[in-house]
Structure formats: C-alpha cells, structure tokens
Amino acid sequence: MRKFKALLKKDWHIHKKTIMIPFWIIAAFYLINIIFITGAYFSGNLDTMFQGNFEQVPADTISFLANSASDSSGLPLETEVTYSAV
C-alpha cells in the first residue's frame, strides 16, 4: 500500500499539468461564458441573448435547416418542414 501511495504521488508530480488540462479547458469555457453574460447584462442585451427572434430569419433558411436535420436523423424524406411567417 505504501508503494502504491508513493507511486500515485510520483505520477501526480510528474503528470500534474497533463492531468489538469481538461479542467483548465472547462474552467476557461465557463469563465468566458460568465464574462460575456455579465457584459450582456450590463449593456442591456441579456434579454435578446436568450430569446430567439425567428421573424428576422428567412423562411427558406429555416426550411433548409429543418429538412437537413430530418435528412441526418433518419426520418422519412417525403415529409418536408416549412415555415410560414405570420
């Protein structure tokens, strides 16, 4: 058991940087998100950040995206999804 603990400590000291890489990547991702959300909150754009405004997107684009999603999901290709602006 002592050898195992010593081996774990040795491996930790040798490979500490490579073991911590996924942690640093995830921490950087969350930090960047917090910075942008805080900036959007103080600039007053936070409400538009979380609400989709589909009136500005052309109907052809939405139809293309919906049909390409059905192509890759294995759904029947005969059913086409269309979007009509109200």
Gaussian input, Z-matrix of N, CA and C with variables (Angstrom, degrees):
# hf/3-21g

backbone

0 1
 N
 C     1     B1
 C     2     B2     1     A1
 N     3     B3     2     A2     1     D1
 C     4     B4     3     A3     2     D2
 C     5     B5     4     A4     3     D3
 N     6     B6     5     A5     4     D4
 C     7     B7     6     A6     5     D5
 C     8     B8     7     A7     6     D6
 N     9     B9     8     A8     7     D7
 C    10    B10     9     A9     8     D8
 C    11    B11    10    A10     9     D9
 N    12    B12    11    A11    10    D10
 C    13    B13    12    A12    11    D11
 C    14    B14    13    A13    12    D12
 N    15    B15    14    A14    13    D13
 C    16    B16    15    A15    14    D14
 C    17    B17    16    A16    15    D15
 N    18    B18    17    A17    16    D16
 C    19    B19    18    A18    17    D17
 C    20    B20    19    A19    18    D18
 N    21    B21    20    A20    19    D19
 C    22    B22    21    A21    20    D20
 C    23    B23    22    A22    21    D21
 N    24    B24    23    A23    22    D22
 C    25    B25    24    A24    23    D23
 C    26    B26    25    A25    24    D24
 N    27    B27    26    A26    25    D25
 C    28    B28    27    A27    26    D26
 C    29    B29    28    A28    27    D27
 N    30    B30    29    A29    28    D28
 C    31    B31    30    A30    29    D29
 C    32    B32    31    A31    30    D30
 N    33    B33    32    A32    31    D31
 C    34    B34    33    A33    32    D32
 C    35    B35    34    A34    33    D33
 N    36    B36    35    A35    34    D34
 C    37    B37    36    A36    35    D35
 C    38    B38    37    A37    36    D36
 N    39    B39    38    A38    37    D37
 C    40    B40    39    A39    38    D38
 C    41    B41    40    A40    39    D39
 N    42    B42    41    A41    40    D40
 C    43    B43    42    A42    41    D41
 C    44    B44    43    A43    42    D42
 N    45    B45    44    A44    43    D43
 C    46    B46    45    A45    44    D44
 C    47    B47    46    A46    45    D45
 N    48    B48    47    A47    46    D46
 C    49    B49    48    A48    47    D47
 C    50    B50    49    A49    48    D48
 N    51    B51    50    A50    49    D49
 C    52    B52    51    A51    50    D50
 C    53    B53    52    A52    51    D51
 N    54    B54    53    A53    52    D52
 C    55    B55    54    A54    53    D53
 C    56    B56    55    A55    54    D54
 N    57    B57    56    A56    55    D55
 C    58    B58    57    A57    56    D56
 C    59    B59    58    A58    57    D57
 N    60    B60    59    A59    58    D58
 C    61    B61    60    A60    59    D59
 C    62    B62    61    A61    60    D60
 N    63    B63    62    A62    61    D61
 C    64    B64    63    A63    62    D62
 C    65    B65    64    A64    63    D63
 N    66    B66    65    A65    64    D64
 C    67    B67    66    A66    65    D65
 C    68    B68    67    A67    66    D66
 N    69    B69    68    A68    67    D67
 C    70    B70    69    A69    68    D68
 C    71    B71    70    A70    69    D69
 N    72    B72    71    A71    70    D70
 C    73    B73    72    A72    71    D71
 C    74    B74    73    A73    72    D72
 N    75    B75    74    A74    73    D73
 C    76    B76    75    A75    74    D74
 C    77    B77    76    A76    75    D75
 N    78    B78    77    A77    76    D76
 C    79    B79    78    A78    77    D77
 C    80    B80    79    A79    78    D78
 N    81    B81    80    A80    79    D79
 C    82    B82    81    A81    80    D80
 C    83    B83    82    A82    81    D81
 N    84    B84    83    A83    82    D82
 C    85    B85    84    A84    83    D83
 C    86    B86    85    A85    84    D84
 N    87    B87    86    A86    85    D85
 C    88    B88    87    A87    86    D86
 C    89    B89    88    A88    87    D87
 N    90    B90    89    A89    88    D88
 C    91    B91    90    A90    89    D89
 C    92    B92    91    A91    90    D90
 N    93    B93    92    A92    91    D91
 C    94    B94    93    A93    92    D92
 C    95    B95    94    A94    93    D93
 N    96    B96    95    A95    94    D94
 C    97    B97    96    A96    95    D95
 C    98    B98    97    A97    96    D96
 N    99    B99    98    A98    97    D97
 C   100   B100    99    A99    98    D98
 C   101   B101   100   A100    99    D99
 N   102   B102   101   A101   100   D100
 C   103   B103   102   A102   101   D101
 C   104   B104   103   A103   102   D102
 N   105   B105   104   A104   103   D103
 C   106   B106   105   A105   104   D104
 C   107   B107   106   A106   105   D105
 N   108   B108   107   A107   106   D106
 C   109   B109   108   A108   107   D107
 C   110   B110   109   A109   108   D108
 N   111   B111   110   A110   109   D109
 C   112   B112   111   A111   110   D110
 C   113   B113   112   A112   111   D111
 N   114   B114   113   A113   112   D112
 C   115   B115   114   A114   113   D113
 C   116   B116   115   A115   114   D114
 N   117   B117   116   A116   115   D115
 C   118   B118   117   A117   116   D116
 C   119   B119   118   A118   117   D117
 N   120   B120   119   A119   118   D118
 C   121   B121   120   A120   119   D119
 C   122   B122   121   A121   120   D120
 N   123   B123   122   A122   121   D121
 C   124   B124   123   A123   122   D122
 C   125   B125   124   A124   123   D123
 N   126   B126   125   A125   124   D124
 C   127   B127   126   A126   125   D125
 C   128   B128   127   A127   126   D126
 N   129   B129   128   A128   127   D127
 C   130   B130   129   A129   128   D128
 C   131   B131   130   A130   129   D129
 N   132   B132   131   A131   130   D130
 C   133   B133   132   A132   131   D131
 C   134   B134   133   A133   132   D132
 N   135   B135   134   A134   133   D133
 C   136   B136   135   A135   134   D134
 C   137   B137   136   A136   135   D135
 N   138   B138   137   A137   136   D136
 C   139   B139   138   A138   137   D137
 C   140   B140   139   A139   138   D138
 N   141   B141   140   A140   139   D139
 C   142   B142   141   A141   140   D140
 C   143   B143   142   A142   141   D141
 N   144   B144   143   A143   142   D142
 C   145   B145   144   A144   143   D143
 C   146   B146   145   A145   144   D144
 N   147   B147   146   A146   145   D145
 C   148   B148   147   A147   146   D146
 C   149   B149   148   A148   147   D147
 N   150   B150   149   A149   148   D148
 C   151   B151   150   A150   149   D149
 C   152   B152   151   A151   150   D150
 N   153   B153   152   A152   151   D151
 C   154   B154   153   A153   152   D152
 C   155   B155   154   A154   153   D153
 N   156   B156   155   A155   154   D154
 C   157   B157   156   A156   155   D155
 C   158   B158   157   A157   156   D156
 N   159   B159   158   A158   157   D157
 C   160   B160   159   A159   158   D158
 C   161   B161   160   A160   159   D159
 N   162   B162   161   A161   160   D160
 C   163   B163   162   A162   161   D161
 C   164   B164   163   A163   162   D162
 N   165   B165   164   A164   163   D163
 C   166   B166   165   A165   164   D164
 C   167   B167   166   A166   165   D165
 N   168   B168   167   A167   166   D166
 C   169   B169   168   A168   167   D167
 C   170   B170   169   A169   168   D168
 N   171   B171   170   A170   169   D169
 C   172   B172   171   A171   170   D170
 C   173   B173   172   A172   171   D171
 N   174   B174   173   A173   172   D172
 C   175   B175   174   A174   173   D173
 C   176   B176   175   A175   174   D174
 N   177   B177   176   A176   175   D175
 C   178   B178   177   A177   176   D176
 C   179   B179   178   A178   177   D177
 N   180   B180   179   A179   178   D178
 C   181   B181   180   A180   179   D179
 C   182   B182   181   A181   180   D180
 N   183   B183   182   A182   181   D181
 C   184   B184   183   A183   182   D182
 C   185   B185   184   A184   183   D183
 N   186   B186   185   A185   184   D184
 C   187   B187   186   A186   185   D185
 C   188   B188   187   A187   186   D186
 N   189   B189   188   A188   187   D187
 C   190   B190   189   A189   188   D188
 C   191   B191   190   A190   189   D189
 N   192   B192   191   A191   190   D190
 C   193   B193   192   A192   191   D191
 C   194   B194   193   A193   192   D192
 N   195   B195   194   A194   193   D193
 C   196   B196   195   A195   194   D194
 C   197   B197   196   A196   195   D195
 N   198   B198   197   A197   196   D196
 C   199   B199   198   A198   197   D197
 C   200   B200   199   A199   198   D198
 N   201   B201   200   A200   199   D199
 C   202   B202   201   A201   200   D200
 C   203   B203   202   A202   201   D201
 N   204   B204   203   A203   202   D202
 C   205   B205   204   A204   203   D203
 C   206   B206   205   A205   204   D204
 N   207   B207   206   A206   205   D205
 C   208   B208   207   A207   206   D206
 C   209   B209   208   A208   207   D207
 N   210   B210   209   A209   208   D208
 C   211   B211   210   A210   209   D209
 C   212   B212   211   A211   210   D210
 N   213   B213   212   A212   211   D211
 C   214   B214   213   A213   212   D212
 C   215   B215   214   A214   213   D213
 N   216   B216   215   A215   214   D214
 C   217   B217   216   A216   215   D215
 C   218   B218   217   A217   216   D216
 N   219   B219   218   A218   217   D217
 C   220   B220   219   A219   218   D218
 C   221   B221   220   A220   219   D219
 N   222   B222   221   A221   220   D220
 C   223   B223   222   A222   221   D221
 C   224   B224   223   A223   222   D222
 N   225   B225   224   A224   223   D223
 C   226   B226   225   A225   224   D224
 C   227   B227   226   A226   225   D225
 N   228   B228   227   A227   226   D226
 C   229   B229   228   A228   227   D227
 C   230   B230   229   A229   228   D228
 N   231   B231   230   A230   229   D229
 C   232   B232   231   A231   230   D230
 C   233   B233   232   A232   231   D231
 N   234   B234   233   A233   232   D232
 C   235   B235   234   A234   233   D233
 C   236   B236   235   A235   234   D234
 N   237   B237   236   A236   235   D235
 C   238   B238   237   A237   236   D236
 C   239   B239   238   A238   237   D237
 N   240   B240   239   A239   238   D238
 C   241   B241   240   A240   239   D239
 C   242   B242   241   A241   240   D240
 N   243   B243   242   A242   241   D241
 C   244   B244   243   A243   242   D242
 C   245   B245   244   A244   243   D243
 N   246   B246   245   A245   244   D244
 C   247   B247   246   A246   245   D245
 C   248   B248   247   A247   246   D246
 N   249   B249   248   A248   247   D247
 C   250   B250   249   A249   248   D248
 C   251   B251   250   A250   249   D249
 N   252   B252   251   A251   250   D250
 C   253   B253   252   A252   251   D251
 C   254   B254   253   A253   252   D252
 N   255   B255   254   A254   253   D253
 C   256   B256   255   A255   254   D254
 C   257   B257   256   A256   255   D255

   B1=1.4499
   B2=1.5300
   B3=1.3224
   B4=1.4612
   B5=1.5208
   B6=1.3242
   B7=1.4706
   B8=1.5241
   B9=1.3291
   B10=1.4650
   B11=1.5243
   B12=1.3469
   B13=1.4646
   B14=1.5246
   B15=1.3164
   B16=1.4606
   B17=1.5244
   B18=1.3323
   B19=1.4599
   B20=1.5253
   B21=1.3402
   B22=1.4673
   B23=1.5281
   B24=1.3240
   B25=1.4708
   B26=1.5232
   B27=1.3184
   B28=1.4661
   B29=1.5265
   B30=1.3364
   B31=1.4651
   B32=1.5246
   B33=1.3204
   B34=1.4685
   B35=1.5215
   B36=1.3161
   B37=1.4602
   B38=1.5245
   B39=1.3135
   B40=1.4639
   B41=1.5275
   B42=1.3346
   B43=1.4670
   B44=1.5214
   B45=1.3163
   B46=1.4569
   B47=1.5331
   B48=1.3157
   B49=1.4669
   B50=1.5225
   B51=1.3127
   B52=1.4636
   B53=1.5195
   B54=1.3216
   B55=1.4632
   B56=1.5248
   B57=1.3211
   B58=1.4618
   B59=1.5312
   B60=1.3151
   B61=1.4699
   B62=1.5329
   B63=1.3426
   B64=1.4762
   B65=1.5255
   B66=1.3151
   B67=1.4669
   B68=1.5241
   B69=1.3328
   B70=1.4685
   B71=1.5189
   B72=1.3188
   B73=1.4642
   B74=1.5206
   B75=1.3162
   B76=1.4644
   B77=1.5263
   B78=1.3288
   B79=1.4655
   B80=1.5213
   B81=1.3223
   B82=1.4679
   B83=1.5160
   B84=1.3213
   B85=1.4655
   B86=1.5337
   B87=1.3368
   B88=1.4607
   B89=1.5226
   B90=1.3120
   B91=1.4550
   B92=1.5272
   B93=1.3219
   B94=1.4674
   B95=1.5279
   B96=1.3334
   B97=1.4656
   B98=1.5164
   B99=1.3142
   B100=1.4596
   B101=1.5244
   B102=1.3196
   B103=1.4682
   B104=1.5270
   B105=1.3451
   B106=1.4641
   B107=1.5261
   B108=1.3193
   B109=1.4640
   B110=1.5228
   B111=1.3177
   B112=1.4688
   B113=1.5197
   B114=1.3222
   B115=1.4659
   B116=1.5138
   B117=1.3360
   B118=1.4627
   B119=1.5150
   B120=1.3183
   B121=1.4641
   B122=1.5252
   B123=1.3363
   B124=1.4560
   B125=1.5273
   B126=1.3200
   B127=1.4621
   B128=1.5200
   B129=1.3196
   B130=1.4573
   B131=1.5118
   B132=1.3185
   B133=1.4595
   B134=1.5164
   B135=1.3088
   B136=1.4617
   B137=1.5194
   B138=1.3193
   B139=1.4586
   B140=1.5260
   B141=1.3026
   B142=1.4624
   B143=1.5215
   B144=1.3240
   B145=1.4501
   B146=1.5286
   B147=1.3236
   B148=1.4510
   B149=1.5214
   B150=1.3043
   B151=1.4553
   B152=1.5190
   B153=1.3200
   B154=1.4543
   B155=1.5138
   B156=1.2981
   B157=1.4537
   B158=1.5235
   B159=1.3361
   B160=1.4495
   B161=1.5211
   B162=1.3207
   B163=1.4565
   B164=1.5236
   B165=1.3280
   B166=1.4521
   B167=1.5262
   B168=1.3297
   B169=1.4580
   B170=1.5209
   B171=1.3301
   B172=1.4678
   B173=1.5318
   B174=1.3240
   B175=1.4594
   B176=1.5263
   B177=1.3346
   B178=1.4671
   B179=1.5298
   B180=1.3171
   B181=1.4543
   B182=1.5191
   B183=1.3216
   B184=1.4630
   B185=1.5230
   B186=1.3144
   B187=1.4584
   B188=1.5242
   B189=1.3361
   B190=1.4569
   B191=1.5186
   B192=1.3344
   B193=1.4577
   B194=1.5282
   B195=1.3149
   B196=1.4624
   B197=1.5196
   B198=1.3226
   B199=1.4628
   B200=1.5200
   B201=1.3277
   B202=1.4631
   B203=1.5220
   B204=1.3234
   B205=1.4638
   B206=1.5198
   B207=1.3244
   B208=1.4609
   B209=1.5307
   B210=1.3475
   B211=1.4637
   B212=1.5230
   B213=1.3274
   B214=1.4572
   B215=1.5255
   B216=1.3373
   B217=1.4628
   B218=1.5119
   B219=1.3180
   B220=1.4552
   B221=1.5140
   B222=1.3240
   B223=1.4516
   B224=1.5238
   B225=1.3239
   B226=1.4641
   B227=1.5299
   B228=1.3145
   B229=1.4608
   B230=1.5227
   B231=1.3250
   B232=1.4615
   B233=1.5192
   B234=1.3249
   B235=1.4589
   B236=1.5127
   B237=1.3079
   B238=1.4470
   B239=1.5148
   B240=1.2973
   B241=1.4429
   B242=1.5194
   B243=1.3081
   B244=1.4583
   B245=1.5149
   B246=1.2972
   B247=1.4450
   B248=1.5173
   B249=1.3136
   B250=1.4639
   B251=1.5153
   B252=1.3179
   B253=1.4609
   B254=1.5197
   B255=1.3126
   B256=1.4728
   B257=1.4943
   A1=110.99
   A2=116.56
   A3=119.52
   A4=111.20
   A5=115.48
   A6=118.92
   A7=110.86
   A8=115.29
   A9=119.32
   A10=110.55
   A11=116.83
   A12=120.47
   A13=110.87
   A14=116.00
   A15=119.71
   A16=111.12
   A17=115.67
   A18=119.95
   A19=111.46
   A20=116.38
   A21=119.53
   A22=111.32
   A23=116.71
   A24=119.59
   A25=111.23
   A26=115.90
   A27=120.12
   A28=110.36
   A29=116.67
   A30=119.91
   A31=111.60
   A32=116.71
   A33=119.62
   A34=110.17
   A35=117.57
   A36=120.54
   A37=111.96
   A38=117.12
   A39=120.05
   A40=111.29
   A41=117.27
   A42=121.39
   A43=112.88
   A44=117.98
   A45=121.23
   A46=112.02
   A47=116.70
   A48=119.92
   A49=111.85
   A50=117.81
   A51=119.41
   A52=112.05
   A53=117.59
   A54=119.76
   A55=110.39
   A56=117.19
   A57=121.50
   A58=113.77
   A59=119.21
   A60=121.33
   A61=112.47
   A62=120.59
   A63=118.55
   A64=112.77
   A65=117.35
   A66=120.49
   A67=110.50
   A68=117.61
   A69=120.51
   A70=111.58
   A71=117.69
   A72=120.50
   A73=110.60
   A74=117.05
   A75=120.90
   A76=110.47
   A77=117.01
   A78=120.27
   A79=111.20
   A80=117.88
   A81=121.20
   A82=111.05
   A83=117.37
   A84=121.49
   A85=110.53
   A86=116.80
   A87=119.86
   A88=111.45
   A89=117.81
   A90=120.44
   A91=111.39
   A92=117.12
   A93=120.76
   A94=110.31
   A95=117.07
   A96=119.92
   A97=111.65
   A98=117.40
   A99=120.60
   A100=110.34
   A101=117.25
   A102=120.47
   A103=110.98
   A104=116.85
   A105=119.18
   A106=112.49
   A107=117.76
   A108=120.03
   A109=110.18
   A110=117.24
   A111=120.27
   A112=110.58
   A113=117.12
   A114=119.87
   A115=112.64
   A116=116.83
   A117=119.97
   A118=110.98
   A119=117.17
   A120=120.70
   A121=110.70
   A122=116.88
   A123=119.78
   A124=112.67
   A125=118.12
   A126=119.14
   A127=111.96
   A128=117.39
   A129=121.04
   A130=113.73
   A131=119.20
   A132=122.28
   A133=113.08
   A134=117.84
   A135=120.33
   A136=111.62
   A137=118.23
   A138=119.75
   A139=111.75
   A140=118.55
   A141=120.10
   A142=111.97
   A143=116.44
   A144=120.18
   A145=111.49
   A146=117.51
   A147=121.25
   A148=113.36
   A149=118.77
   A150=121.14
   A151=109.08
   A152=115.44
   A153=119.22
   A154=110.52
   A155=117.06
   A156=121.77
   A157=107.10
   A158=116.12
   A159=120.68
   A160=112.87
   A161=118.00
   A162=119.72
   A163=111.38
   A164=117.75
   A165=120.82
   A166=112.53
   A167=117.59
   A168=121.18
   A169=108.78
   A170=118.62
   A171=120.37
   A172=110.94
   A173=115.77
   A174=120.97
   A175=111.11
   A176=117.83
   A177=120.23
   A178=111.04
   A179=116.50
   A180=120.22
   A181=111.24
   A182=117.03
   A183=120.70
   A184=109.97
   A185=117.04
   A186=120.39
   A187=110.94
   A188=117.07
   A189=120.63
   A190=111.44
   A191=117.01
   A192=120.68
   A193=111.72
   A194=116.81
   A195=119.93
   A196=110.72
   A197=117.51
   A198=120.09
   A199=111.78
   A200=117.99
   A201=118.91
   A202=110.52
   A203=117.76
   A204=120.16
   A205=110.14
   A206=117.02
   A207=118.94
   A208=110.64
   A209=117.20
   A210=119.91
   A211=111.11
   A212=116.83
   A213=120.15
   A214=113.09
   A215=117.04
   A216=118.72
   A217=112.75
   A218=118.01
   A219=120.63
   A220=113.52
   A221=117.30
   A222=119.73
   A223=109.13
   A224=117.72
   A225=119.02
   A226=111.11
   A227=115.95
   A228=120.28
   A229=112.34
   A230=118.01
   A231=119.73
   A232=111.95
   A233=117.00
   A234=119.83
   A235=108.64
   A236=116.61
   A237=121.09
   A238=109.18
   A239=116.26
   A240=121.69
   A241=107.40
   A242=116.52
   A243=120.92
   A244=108.25
   A245=115.34
   A246=122.04
   A247=107.20
   A248=115.45
   A249=118.86
   A250=108.27
   A251=116.04
   A252=120.69
   A253=108.78
   A254=114.83
   A255=120.04
   A256=109.77
   D1=-36.31
   D2=179.03
   D3=-66.49
   D4=-38.66
   D5=178.42
   D6=-65.40
   D7=-38.17
   D8=179.96
   D9=-64.81
   D10=-45.06
   D11=178.10
   D12=-62.65
   D13=-41.62
   D14=179.10
   D15=-64.54
   D16=-38.85
   D17=177.97
   D18=-65.77
   D19=-41.01
   D20=177.08
   D21=-63.11
   D22=-43.35
   D23=178.59
   D24=-63.20
   D25=-41.51
   D26=179.76
   D27=-64.00
   D28=-46.37
   D29=178.71
   D30=-62.86
   D31=-37.65
   D32=179.05
   D33=-63.75
   D34=-44.40
   D35=-179.10
   D36=-67.59
   D37=-33.92
   D38=-178.81
   D39=-77.90
   D40=-43.71
   D41=-170.98
   D42=-109.16
   D43=22.93
   D44=-176.72
   D45=-58.47
   D46=-43.40
   D47=-177.43
   D48=-66.34
   D49=-42.30
   D50=-178.67
   D51=-73.63
   D52=-30.56
   D53=177.59
   D54=-69.96
   D55=-33.51
   D56=-175.75
   D57=-85.48
   D58=-5.50
   D59=-177.71
   D60=-57.21
   D61=-48.59
   D62=178.42
   D63=-59.88
   D64=-37.64
   D65=177.61
   D66=-61.36
   D67=-46.06
   D68=-178.19
   D69=-65.98
   D70=-35.81
   D71=177.96
   D72=-65.18
   D73=-45.98
   D74=179.83
   D75=-66.97
   D76=-40.67
   D77=178.21
   D78=-62.82
   D79=-40.14
   D80=177.84
   D81=-65.41
   D82=-39.75
   D83=178.49
   D84=-60.67
   D85=-48.36
   D86=-179.90
   D87=-67.38
   D88=-36.83
   D89=178.24
   D90=-63.95
   D91=-43.03
   D92=178.10
   D93=-63.64
   D94=-41.70
   D95=177.59
   D96=-62.44
   D97=-42.74
   D98=179.72
   D99=-63.97
   D100=-40.70
   D101=178.78
   D102=-62.41
   D103=-46.33
   D104=-178.71
   D105=-69.02
   D106=-38.11
   D107=178.60
   D108=-67.74
   D109=-39.41
   D110=176.75
   D111=-64.06
   D112=-43.13
   D113=176.88
   D114=-62.87
   D115=-39.66
   D116=177.92
   D117=-67.69
   D118=-35.53
   D119=179.36
   D120=-64.80
   D121=-46.41
   D122=-177.22
   D123=-76.18
   D124=-21.93
   D125=176.99
   D126=-88.08
   D127=-8.76
   D128=177.32
   D129=89.24
   D130=10.71
   D131=-178.21
   D132=-101.05
   D133=11.79
   D134=-175.14
   D135=-68.65
   D136=-34.98
   D137=-178.77
   D138=-68.35
   D139=-34.89
   D140=178.67
   D141=-78.98
   D142=-14.92
   D143=-178.92
   D144=-72.98
   D145=-32.17
   D146=-175.11
   D147=-104.53
   D148=-1.39
   D149=-179.55
   D150=-112.18
   D151=129.60
   D152=177.69
   D153=-80.84
   D154=131.59
   D155=177.51
   D156=-112.00
   D157=91.16
   D158=-175.09
   D159=-83.21
   D160=-3.81
   D161=179.18
   D162=-72.03
   D163=-23.29
   D164=-179.63
   D165=-87.71
   D166=-14.01
   D167=-179.53
   D168=-87.30
   D169=129.48
   D170=179.40
   D171=-61.88
   D172=146.94
   D173=-178.29
   D174=-63.39
   D175=-32.18
   D176=178.87
   D177=-63.34
   D178=-38.73
   D179=-179.87
   D180=-65.53
   D181=-45.31
   D182=179.63
   D183=-64.48
   D184=-41.60
   D185=178.95
   D186=-63.50
   D187=-42.04
   D188=178.60
   D189=-62.62
   D190=-45.38
   D191=-179.34
   D192=-64.48
   D193=-41.58
   D194=-179.89
   D195=-66.61
   D196=-39.93
   D197=179.95
   D198=-72.01
   D199=-35.56
   D200=177.91
   D201=-70.75
   D202=-30.29
   D203=175.61
   D204=-68.34
   D205=-37.12
   D206=179.51
   D207=-72.40
   D208=-28.43
   D209=177.16
   D210=-65.09
   D211=-42.62
   D212=-175.41
   D213=-84.09
   D214=-15.71
   D215=-177.72
   D216=-89.66
   D217=-6.57
   D218=178.81
   D219=88.18
   D220=8.95
   D221=177.32
   D222=-74.11
   D223=159.08
   D224=178.29
   D225=-60.50
   D226=138.47
   D227=-176.73
   D228=-81.49
   D229=-9.70
   D230=-179.47
   D231=-71.15
   D232=-26.45
   D233=-179.00
   D234=-89.07
   D235=115.34
   D236=178.28
   D237=-105.55
   D238=137.22
   D239=179.31
   D240=-95.10
   D241=127.86
   D242=178.20
   D243=-121.92
   D244=156.05
   D245=-179.26
   D246=-125.21
   D247=129.61
   D248=177.14
   D249=-120.42
   D250=128.56
   D251=179.70
   D252=-73.53
   D253=138.42
   D254=-177.69
   D255=-87.99

